[in-house]
Amino acid sequence: MLTVGGLQPQPEINPRRDTCIANIGPQERARRMRFGVIGLVVGAALAAVMVAFGLDRWWRLGLFFVFAGAATGIFQALDKT
């Protein structure tokens, strides 16, 4: 057995790492997905308005938080966490 610095590898407690147990119910998943989709739509609309009015590019940097929140909601709904 290969050892590193005299230490032997420990056996894995959970050999199936792809197993995921959902910790939120269907209503909460739907709510998070709705939050994410609404955030994407609002972010896209704000970006379009900013471009249409010719605002400086630095103002669009604030949209990062809108899109980050939307992505978080969608990813949480899809991963059921």
Number of C-alpha atoms within 10 A of each C-alpha: 5 8 8 8 6 7 8 10 10 6 7 8 7 8 8 8 8 7 8 10 9 11 11 13 11 12 9 15 22 15 14 22 21 16 18 24 17 15 21 19 14 16 21 15 12 15 17 13 12 15 13 9 8 9 12 10 10 8 10 15 11 12 16 11 12 19 19 15 16 23 19 15 23 23 16 16 22 13 13 17 15
